[in-house]
Amino acid sequence: MEYVQFGSTGLRVSRLALGCMTYGSPEWRPWVLDEAASRPFIQQALDHGINFFDTADMYSLGAGEEVLGRALRDYAQREDVVIATKVYYPMNDHPNSRGLSRKHILASIDASLRRLGTDYVDLYIIHRFDPLTPIDETLAALDTVVRSGKARYIGASSMYAWQFMAMLARQRELGLARFVSMQNHYNLIYREEEREMLPLCRHEQIAVTPWSPLARGRLAGAQQSQTQRAATDNLAQQWYDQQAMEDAIVAAVAQVAAGRGVPPAQVAIAWAATRPGITAPIVGASKPHHLPDAIAGIALQLSEEEVAILEAPYRPRPIAGHD
């Protein structure tokens, strides 16, 4: 496994992060694995040298953090792993159990630490932009989290580039702990981040950890009827609704993969991991071949001709994934 610098920080992470939304409780989503089924994938990631684990408080409404925390305590030393979790989405029906208010952030970091069974997280991420809370309140609360030692770094996730830049500028102006990463929606089917967000992150030396590099399995060849998640994932059905273009992109991935004699997932990961400014794609795993395919994809070197084939079918599309 290759390890790279995390943006402008001194932190080093594996070139892949294991996304842990799939682990927790099937009561939250029918495709989520329970703890017994989840643990082998976390151990498999560690065995392959992955040291970067990404979860969120809202995954299985906290059970995802508990499953990950117990597995890492059993299989790894705390100082050897990089744990990221997130805050923003509702955890229950109470009006203050959501968003990026000071109240919710400070309560949520403590709850996440209890569930993970650790004194700190390496990266604390705002899961989305909160239009209802003044950014100064959010940024001051995040600064408190860092200064208290409960998080080593802070990051952000999908939002508009102007929103992210407004927050970065305010952090600089006020001397607050600064975002060091952006976790955004990016893959061969959804490339709108290339217009504003990715150039901004390169300019500001922000680590980029894209989510859904396989477009919820579509770029790996999964069809709507093939998996329970594909059949029940309403968000993906909203995001990936440009059927003609998407079919052409999937066909291009299959063409390049056939020429290389590798699974399509490896080609899609290879493309995402080597775009300018990308630090570590976040990949999920629910079958034994998922992680080996992703790791092989990181090592795959695409030619300029292959990249041109993969990118040719893309057309501009509406923003997706910011909600």
N, C-alpha and C positions, 0 to 999 in steps of 0.2 A: 504494500500500500504506500502510495506517495502522500506526503504531508506538505501543506502549503501555508503560507502566512495568511492570517485572517485580516484582510484589509490592511489598515495602517497600524494594527496592533502587533504585539509580540506573540500573540497566541498562534499556535500551529494546529491545524485540523486536517483530518483525512479528506481526500478529494471527493469523497461521498459522505453524506450524512444519512443516517437511518431515520426516516420519518416514521413516527410511532402512532399515528392516528388509527392504525389498524389494530392496535393492542389495547385491551381494556375489558369492555363488557358488550356482548351482543344485544343486550337490552337497549343500548343507546342507538346502534345501527345494526341491522341484521348481518352485515358482512364483517363486523368486528370480531376478532379472535378473543377468546377468553384467556385467562392468565396461563393456564397449562399449555395452550396452543401457541401463545405469544413468546414464551421464554426461549424456545429453541432458536427463534429468529434473532433475538437480541444476542444470544451466545454466538450464533453464526457470524453476526456482524463483528463482534469482538475477535473471533478467531481469524477473520479476514483482515484485521488491522483497522477497522473502522473505530474511531474514537469520538465521533461527533453524533449525538443523539438529540433529535428534535421532537418535542411534544408540546402540549398546550393544556391549560387547565380545563378547557371545555371538551377535550377528547374523552368520551365516555363519562362526562361530567365529573372529572377527577379521578376516576378509576384508571385511566390511562397513565397518569403520573404515578399512581401507586404501583402498578404492574412494572413500569420501567424502573422505578426506584428500587424495588425489591430485587429485580433481576441484576441490576448493576451492583448492588451491594453484595450479591452472591458470587458474581462472575468477575468483578473488576475491583481495582483500587480506585478510590474517589479521585485521586490526583491524576490518574491516567485517562480519565474520560472528560469530555466536554458536553455538558448538559444544557440544552436550551429549552425554555418553556415560554408560554405566551399568556397575555391578559387582554381582555376586551369583551368577548362574547358573554351572553347571559349564562350564569351558573344555576339560576333558579328564577322564580317569578317575582322576586322582590325588586323594587325599583332601583335600588342602589347596588345590585349585584351584577353590574354590567358597565361597559364604557370605560373611560380613562380618567375618571375623577380621582382626586387624591384619596378619597375614602376607599374607593374600590381597588386602586392599585396597591395601597399599603396593606389592605386586608388580604388581597389576592396573593401577594408574594409570600406572606406568612403561611397561607393555606397551601400553596404549592410546595413550599419547603417541607411542611409537615407530611404531605402526601409522598413526596420524593424521598423523604428520610435523609435530608442533607442540610447542612448549615447555609449553603449558598448555591446559586446556579451560576454557570459561567456566562450565560447570555439570557437576558430577560427582554422579551420582544413584545411590542404592542401589535396585536393581531390585525388591527385595522385602524384607520384614522377615525377619530371621534369628532364629528362636527358640532356636538352639543357641549363639549367641554373646552374652555379656553386653553390654547396650547401652553401658555405659561404655567397653568395649574398642572397639566400633565407632565411637562418637562421638569418642573420643580419636584414633583413626586418621584419621578424616575431618578433624579439626582439624589434624593434622599435614600432610595433603595441602594444605589451604588455606594454612597458614602457610609451607609450602615453596614456594608460588607455582605449584604444579602444577594447581590449580583456583582459579578466582575465587570461585565459590559452590558450595554443595552443595544437593542436593535429594533427595526421596524419591519412591517410587512406591507402587503399590497395597498397602494394609494397612488394618487396623482403625483407626478414629479414636483409640481409647484407646492403641494402640501408638504412633501418631504423636505424641500429646500427651505421653506418657511420655518420649519422646525429646526433644521440644522443651523440656519442663520441665527435664530433666537438662542439656541444653546451656546453658540459662539459669543454672541453679544452679552449674555448673562453669565458666562463662565461656568456653565453647567456641564455635567457628564454628557458626552456626545454619542449619538448613534454611530455604531461601527459597522452595521450590516443592514442589508435590505433583502427580505425574503419575498420574492415576487413571482407572479405567474408567468412562466416562460417555457415555450417548447416550439417545435416546428409548426404546430397548428396555430399557436398564439404567439406572435412576435411583436406586438404593439409596444412592448417595453424597449425595443430598440430605438424608438423615436426620441424619448426624453429621459426615461429613468436610467437606462444603462449608461448613456453618456454622462449623466449627472454623477452616478456612482463612481465611474472611472475618474472623473475630475476631482471628486472629494475623497478618493481612496477608500471607498466603502466596499466591504466584502459583499458579494452577491451570492445568495443561496437559493436558487429558483425552486419553486414547488411545482409538482406535476410535470416533470420533464418528459414523461411518457403520455401526457394528455389523458390521464385516468385510464391508461392501458390501451388507448386507441392506436398509439404508435407502436405498440408491441403486438398488434394484430388482434386485440380483443374486440369482439363484437358485442352489441347490446345484449344479446341473448346468451352469451357464453359464461358470464359470471353473475353471481347474485349482486355484486356491487354495481356492475355496469347496468344491470336491469333496474336497479332501485336508486341510482345516483341522480337525483333531480337536478342538482347543481351542474353536473357535467353535461346533462342534456340541454341546459340553458346555455352554457359556455360554448359548447361545440355543436353549433347549429348551422354551419356553413357547409352543407353536405357535399356539394360538388368539389369545392376546393379541398376539403378534408380528405375525401376519397383519393384525389390526385396526389396529395402529400403522402398518405398511407401507401399508395402504390409506388411512389418514388422511394420511400424507405424500404419497401419490400424489394424493389429492383436493386438497390445498392447492397442490401443484405444478401440477396441471392448471389450477386457477383462476388461477394466476400466469403460466402458460405457460412454466414453467422446468423443468429436470430435477429429480427428487426429491432428488438429492444436495445441491442448493443449499438446499432447504428444511431438510433435516436439519442441515446445517452452520450455517445461520442460527439455528436453534433453539439448538444447542449453544453457539455463540459468544456468545449474548446472555443466557445464564442468569447469575444473580447470582454474581459472584466469578470468572467464567471469564476467563482471560488470553489463552490462545492454544491452540486445539485443534491436535492433531497429526494431520496427514493424510498418507497414503501416496499415491504416484502411480506407476502402471505403464502408463497409456495417456495419449495426448496431451491428452485432454479433462479428466482428473482434476483437475489444478491449476487451470485456468481455472474449472471448476465450483465448486471450493472457494473461490476468491477471489471469485467472483460471489456465493456464499453469504454470505460475510462482509459484503458490502455490502447484502444483502437485509434489509429491515425488515419483520418479521412484525407483523400486527395482533394485538390481544388476542384477537379472535375466532379467528384462525388458530392461535394458541398453544393456545387452549382445545380446538380440534379435535384438535390433535396430541397433547395430554396426556391427553385423556379416556379412552383405552383402557387406560392403564397400571394394573397391579395389582402389589402387593408380590410380590417374588420372592426366592429365595435369593441370598446373596452369591456373586459370581462374579468371578474374575480376581485373587484374592489369592495363589494358589499359584504 
